Amino acid sequence: MKESISINELRELLDKILTLRNIPAKYKNFIIEDYITAELQDKKTHGIAKVLLLDEALRQKENDIELVKEFGNYALYDGHKELGHIAALTCINKVIELAKKHGNGIVALRNASRYGRLKPFAKIIADNNLIGIVMNNAGPAAVTAYGGITPILGTNPICFAFPGDDDSYLFDFSTSKKVWGEIRQSKLSNKDLPEECFLDNDGHFTNDPDKADSVIPFGENKGFALCLAIEMLAGAFTGSKVGLEVDNEYDLGFIFIAFSPDMFTDIGEFKNKLKVLENEIKSSTKNDYTDKIYIPGEVSKEKEEKIIKKGKVEVASETLYRLKKMAISMDGGIESNNKMN
């Protein structure tokens, strides 16, 4: 079942939850808007239901994020199991600082909790007139090899960010056909999993969240290759665990890359080229089944704008019940595990 709640009420609800948990004010609004925006763009696997995992993440925290290495244009942070949003924002600020100083920068992070979508962090890079790439090996093992049935890789998302004249170009996607969070959403909403994405122990497609044992990569062998490359870069390269070594989210590695268009061209000329390319794509000939050609991310924005006009959003009753409980107590959340992340 679903319930309707106004966007403002939802925002106030999340504010109460974070305030009760003493999330610093300088991070609180960013976190709220991240979850709200994901919900409005119909990315419910990364929307407000992710807040239900907050208490579990806060209980795991050992210390503040620590800069353990910096040399030239690169740096490494130990998250000490810090909340993912806070750790990632720290890394984003550092990589922007390095890129503005050296023309490019790369920052690695390990031992921090997940932070959901990559897009909001990559957007900060692009808003600073820099090109950004953000990725992580999102295990424990969930994704099969192409043609296999054993879960062995993370869902491994990547986001590319490019500064534009009107708005940033943001391409954020997982390398699995569907994200592992679909299992959490399926249980909270009491709905079946998407068709032909998840496999059971015997390697047969299943719509049952309790039977899902793995998820296939998107794009067949090419998607698997990209998923594997991210596992190598974000995992092995950062000194984090990979493949079947990964036991929980704190074993993962995160990479933040930023570089300036001014390294090889002028920022104004760069933005102009992207706008021309965008217009060429949108005015290209459509096939018989397409009404409009979009740049990646535009469909999500249209969904968000429609819901904003309505002023209300539909939320799974179970999710809303738990959020309301979290707003008045240190209770109501769900435990994070390999299938409920």
N, C-alpha and C positions, 0 to 999 in steps of 0.2 A: 504493500500500500504506500501511497504518497500523500504528502501534505503540502499545502501552499504556504509560503512564508515570504514576507516582503524582504527585499534586498537589504534595506536599512536595518530591519530586525535581525537578520542573519549576521550582518556586520557587527551589530551591538552584542549579539550572543557570543561571537568569536572574541570580541574585545574583552568581555567578562571572563571568558575561559583563560585567555593569556594573562590578563591582569592578576587573576587569582593565583596563577602559577609564577608570578614575578618575572615574566619575560620583559627584558629591558625595553623601555619606550622607543629607543632608536631602531629596534628591530620589529617591534610589534605590528606597526601599520603595514610594513612590507609583507610580513607573513600573512596577515589577514587578507590583503589584496591579492596575494598569490592564490590562496585557496578560493576566494570569492570569484576571481576572474576565471579560474579553471572550471568552477561550477557553472558559471554563466555561459562559458564556451562549450558546455556539454562534455567536458573532460572530467567526468565524475570520478574516474579512478585516481585523479590527482586533485580532486576538489575537497569539499569540506569534510568528507568522510575520513580523509587523512588525519584530521585533527584528533580523531579517536585513538590514534597511535601515540599522541603527544606524551601522555604520562609515562608510558613505557620508555620512551626515548629519554625523558628527563631523569628517570630513575637510574639510567645507565651512566649518566655523565660523571666523569672522574675529575676533570679540571677544565680550565679555560684552554682554548686553542693556543698552540705554541709554534712560533717560527723556529724550526730546528736547523734550517740551512738556507743561506742566500749567497749567491755568487753571480755577479754580472746581471744578466737578464732573467735569471731563474731563481725559484724559491720553493721550499718544501715545508709544509705544515703538518704537525701532529694534532689531530682534532681532540684527543683525549676524550673521545665519545661525546663531544659537544653536540648540541642540537644542530641538525644539518643546515638550516637556513643561516644560522649565525656563523657557522664555520665557512660556508660557501661565500657569504657576503664579505668576510674577512679576506678570503682568497681573491675575490673579484677586485676589491680595492687595491690589493697588492699587485695584481697582474696589470691593472690599468696604470698604476704608478710606474711599473717597470717598462711598459710599452711606451709611455710618454717620455721616459728617460732614454731608452735604448732603441726605440722604433719597434720593438717587439718584446714580448715577455711570456714566460710559461711558469705556471704555479701548479704544484701537485699537492694533494691533500689525502691523508689516510687517517683511519681510525675516527671517523665521524659518522653520525647517523644520516640516513637518506634525507633529501630535502625536496623530493617531488619533482616538479617540472624543471627543466634546464632553462627554458625560455626567459623567465624573468631575470635571471642572472646574466645571460648572454645579452639581453637587451640593454643592461647597464653599460656593457662594453661598447655596443653600437651607439648608444646615446652619447658616448664620449668620442665619437668620430673615429672609432677603431673597429677593425674586423675581429670577430670573436669566434672561438670554437670551444665548446664545453662538452665533456663526455665523462662517463664513469662505467665501470663494469658492475652492473646491477645484479649481482648474485644474491643469495646462494643459487646453485645450479638450477636452472629452469628451462633453458632453451636446448633443443636437441641439435645435433649435427644434421646437416642436410642428408636426408635418407635414413636417419637414425631415430630411435625412440627413447634413448637415455638422456635425461636432463644433465647437461654438462657445462653450459655457459650461462652468464647472466643475460637479462633482457637488454642490457647495454645500449642506453640511449645516447644520442649525439645531437647537438644543436649548433647550427651555423648562424652567425649574426652579421649583418652588413648595414652600415649607416646609410640612410636615404634622406632625400630632401623633405618628404612629407612624414614618413615614419620609417622605422627600421624594418629590414627584411629579416625575418626570423624563421628558420626551418628546424623544427624540433621533433624528433621521432625516435621511437624505440626500434631496435633491430629484430625484435620478435614480432610475430604477426599480430598478437595482442599482448598487452602488458599483464604482468602477474597480478596486479591490483584488480583485474576483472574478477578474480576469485572472491576477493573481499566484497566487491560491489554486488556480485551475484548472491552472496549469502545475506547481505544487509537488505537487498531489494527483493529477495526471494524470487529471483529470475534465473533462467538458464544461462549458461555461458554462450558466447558467440559460436556460430557453427564452424566446424572444421579448423579449429585453431589449437585446441588443447587435446592431449593424448592421455589415456589411462595407462596403467602399468603394463598392459598387453600391447600398447602401441595403437589402440583404436581411438578414433576421435570420440570425445565425450563432451556433453553439455552440462554434466553434473559437477559442481565445484568440489564435492567431496571425493570425486574419483580422479580429478585432474592431477596428473603426475608430471607433465611437461607441456611446453608450448613450442610450436614450430617457428623457425625463423621466417621473416617475410622475404619475398623475392627469391625463393628457392636457393640455389647455390650462391648467387650474388649477395643476397641478404645474409646468408650464413658467413660468407667471407668478411663482410663488413662487421658483423657481430664478433667474429673471431679477432679481427684486427683491433677492435676497441678493447677486447679482453686483454690482449697483449700490451696495448699502450697504457690504458688506465690501470690495469692490474699489475703486470710484471714490471713495467717501466717505472712505476711509482714505488716499487718495493712492497706492493700489497699482494694478497693471495689471488690465485686464479683457479678456474675450473672447479674440480671436486675438492680442492683445498678450502674453498670458501665455506665457512660454517654459519656466519651471520653478517649483518650489514656492516659491522665494524671492521670486517676483513677487506672491505672494498677500497678501491683507489679512484680518485677524482682528478681530472686535468682541466685546467683553465688556460686558454691561449688567447693572447691579444696581439695584434700588430697593426701598425699605422699604414693607411693607403699612401701617405706621404713618403714611404720608403721608396716607392717606384713611380708614383704619379702624384697628381694634385688632388686633394680631397674633393674639390668642387668638380673637377673633371670626372673623378671616379663616380660621384653621385649622379652626375648627368648621364654617364654611360649606363648605369643601372636603371635609370628612369626610361631611357630610350629602349633598353632591352625589355623592360616590363611592358611598355606600350606595344612593342612588336609581338610579344607573347599573347597579350590580351586581344590583339586585332588579327591574330592568325586564324586561318580557316578552321572552323569547328566541324566535328563529325556529325552524323545524323542524330546522335543521342545526347548531344551536349547543348545546353542553352547558353552557357557562359563559361569562358575560360578564366580560371582564377590563378593568382599567385599563391603559393602555399601560405596558409595562415589566414587568408581572407574569409574563407567559409566560417571559421571559428569566430572571427570578428563580427560577421553578420549575425550569427546566432546570439552573440553577446548583446549586440545592439537591439535585437528584437525583444530579448528578455528585459533589458533595461527599460525599454518603452513600456512594457507591461508593469514593471516595478515589483514583480513577484517571481519566485522560482519554485519549481516542484522538487521536493526533497523526500527521500525514502523515510517513512515514518520511524523506523528503527534508528536511523541515523539521527534524526531530529530529536527523538526522545533521549538518546545518549548525550547529545550535545547540550541539551537543556540541563541534564543532570550534572555535566561537567562544569556548567556555568555557576553552579551553587555549591559544588563539593569537589573533592579530589577523587571523584568516582565517575563511572559511566563510560570510560574508555574501553578499548579492547587490547588484548595482549598481542604484541607483534610476534609473528613467527614466519617461517619461510613461505607460508601460503596466505598470510594476512598482512603483507607489507604494503 
